[in-house]
Amino acid sequence: MASRYLTGVWKNIDTCKITLALRVRIDRAVHMIPDGVFQWNKWIPIKVSCFIWRARMECIPIAGALDQRGLQVHSLQCSTCVSGMESADHLFLKCPFVVDLWNRIWDWCGITPMIFFSIKEMLTYIAMTWQCPKRKSTLLSIIYGALWGIWRARNDRIFNSKFISSELVFEGVRSMVHVWIKHRYGKENFVLGESLKSSF
């Protein structure tokens, strides 16, 4: 009885308008979750946003996480520096390889280099600090692009025995983010170089 009633109610509702309204609310929202803030960014591919969300919760298949789940791994050491255990925070923030990459990212954005001890801390800081929606979305796109670039470079090292320098990863991130924003927001509103620095 209840299911038939609900079916009748939904028939009288314009589902397109509901979907659009929900999509707008989701896009504008800063989603509070029990351990902080995560902001979904519609400028970047959904698979990248989902990956960043999982990385933030340390739910990506890296050596340390796999070992904790009882899976056998070849080595627990970072595949780049071979001096620390491969955890999400080490891979994305603490490894000397990525420290150099982040310095290049901050310099590109014209921002004083910042040090974060966890992905959660970095994303929460950026989501809560910048108030201008356009600037925040631009910076988040760059940060998400950098994290995605680091992950792809890590997989190339492990699965393809291909080492990519931090400089090449940085150039790849620049190109990738430029394509994302150009297609999602409009190419006339995003220019690489000095105009990007002036945004922050």
C-alpha positions in Angstrom: 0.0 0.0 0.0 2.7 2.4 1.0 4.8 1.6 -2.0 1.9 2.3 -4.4 1.2 5.6 -2.6 4.8 6.7 -3.0 4.8 5.7 -6.6 1.7 7.9 -7.2 3.4 10.8 -5.4 6.6 10.5 -7.5 4.6 10.5 -10.7 3.3 14.0 -9.9 6.8 15.4 -9.3 9.0 16.8 -12.1 12.1 14.6 -11.5 14.2 16.7 -13.8 13.7 19.8 -11.6 14.4 17.8 -8.5 17.6 16.3 -9.9 18.8 19.7 -11.1 18.0 21.3 -7.7 19.9 18.6 -5.8 22.9 18.8 -8.2 23.1 22.6 -7.6 23.0 22.1 -3.8 25.6 19.4 -4.0 27.9 21.6 -6.1 27.6 24.5 -3.8 27.9 22.6 -0.6 31.0 22.2 1.7 30.2 18.8 3.0 30.8 18.3 6.7 31.7 14.7 7.6 32.6 13.4 11.1 36.3 14.0 10.7 36.4 17.3 8.9 35.5 18.9 5.6 35.6 17.5 2.1 34.7 19.7 -0.9 33.7 18.0 -4.1 34.9 19.9 -7.1 32.8 19.7 -10.3 35.7 21.1 -12.3 37.6 17.8 -12.2 36.7 14.3 -13.3 34.6 12.4 -10.8 37.0 9.5 -10.7 39.7 11.9 -9.4 37.4 13.4 -6.8 36.5 9.9 -5.6 40.2 9.0 -5.4 41.1 12.1 -3.4 38.2 11.3 -1.0 39.5 7.8 -0.5 43.1 9.0 -0.1 41.9 11.4 2.5 40.5 8.5 4.5 43.6 6.4 3.8 41.5 3.9 1.8 43.7 3.5 -1.2 45.7 0.4 -2.1 49.2 1.4 -0.9 51.7 -0.9 0.8 51.0 0.1 4.4 47.2 -0.1 4.1 47.4 -3.5 2.3 49.7 -4.9 5.0 47.3 -3.8 7.7 44.5 -5.7 5.9 46.6 -8.9 6.0 47.6 -8.9 2.3 51.1 -9.9 1.4 53.1 -7.0 -0.2 56.6 -7.1 -1.8 57.9 -4.2 0.3 56.5 -1.7 2.8 59.0 0.9 1.9 58.2 4.0 -0.3 59.1 3.1 -3.9 60.7 6.5 -4.4 62.8 7.4 -1.4 63.1 3.9 0.1 63.5 5.5 3.5 60.0 5.4 4.9 56.9 3.2 5.0 54.5 3.8 2.2 51.5 5.4 3.8 49.1 7.9 2.2 50.6 10.8 4.1 54.2 9.8 3.3 53.4 9.2 -0.4 51.6 12.5 -0.9 53.2 14.9 1.5 56.4 13.7 3.3 58.5 11.9 0.7 61.4 14.1 -0.6 60.2 13.5 -4.1 56.8 15.1 -3.4 58.2 17.8 -1.2 60.0 19.2 -4.2 56.8 18.8 -6.3 54.8 20.7 -3.7 57.3 23.5 -3.7 56.9 23.9 -7.4 53.1 23.9 -7.0 53.1 26.6 -4.4 55.6 28.7 -6.4 53.3 28.3 -9.5 50.3 29.5 -7.5 52.3 32.4 -5.9 51.7 31.0 -2.4 54.2 30.8 0.4 55.2 27.1 0.8 53.0 25.4 3.3 53.8 22.2 5.3 51.0 19.7 6.1 51.2 16.5 8.0 48.2 14.8 6.5 46.0 15.0 3.4 43.0 15.6 5.7 44.8 18.6 7.2 45.7 20.1 3.8 42.3 19.7 2.2 40.5 21.0 5.3 42.7 24.1 5.5 42.2 25.0 1.8 38.4 24.4 2.0 38.0 26.6 5.0 40.6 29.3 4.2 39.8 30.6 0.8 36.4 32.4 0.6 36.2 33.3 -3.1 34.5 30.3 -4.8 36.4 30.7 -8.0 39.8 30.9 -6.3 39.0 28.0 -4.0 37.8 25.8 -6.9 40.9 26.7 -8.9 43.3 25.9 -6.0 41.4 22.7 -5.2 41.7 21.7 -8.8 45.4 22.2 -8.7 45.8 20.3 -5.4 43.6 17.4 -6.6 45.6 17.3 -9.9 48.9 17.2 -8.0 47.7 14.3 -5.8 46.4 12.5 -8.8 49.7 13.1 -10.6 51.7 11.7 -7.7 49.5 8.6 -7.6 50.0 8.0 -11.3 53.8 8.5 -11.0 53.9 6.0 -8.1 52.0 3.4 -10.2 54.3 3.9 -13.1 57.3 3.2 -10.9 55.8 0.1 -9.4 54.1 -1.5 -12.3 56.0 -0.2 -15.3 59.5 0.4 -13.8 59.3 3.9 -15.1 60.7 6.7 -12.9 59.4 10.2 -13.6 61.1 13.2 -12.1 59.2 15.7 -10.0 59.8 18.3 -12.7 58.0 16.1 -15.3 55.2 15.3 -12.8 54.8 19.0 -12.2 54.5 19.8 -16.0 52.0 17.0 -16.3 49.9 18.4 -13.5 50.0 21.9 -15.1 48.8 20.5 -18.4 46.2 18.3 -16.9 44.7 21.0 -14.6 44.6 23.4 -17.5 42.6 21.0 -19.6 40.2 20.3 -16.7 39.4 23.9 -16.0 39.4 25.0 -19.6 36.7 22.4 -20.5 34.7 22.8 -17.2 34.7 26.5 -16.6 35.7 28.2 -19.9 39.1 28.8 -21.4 38.8 32.6 -21.2 38.7 32.4 -17.4 41.8 30.4 -16.8 45.3 31.3 -18.0 48.5 29.6 -16.9 51.4 31.6 -15.6 51.4 35.0 -13.9 47.6 35.5 -14.2 47.2 32.4 -12.0 49.5 33.8 -9.3 47.3 37.0 -9.3 44.3 34.9 -8.4 45.6 34.2 -4.9 
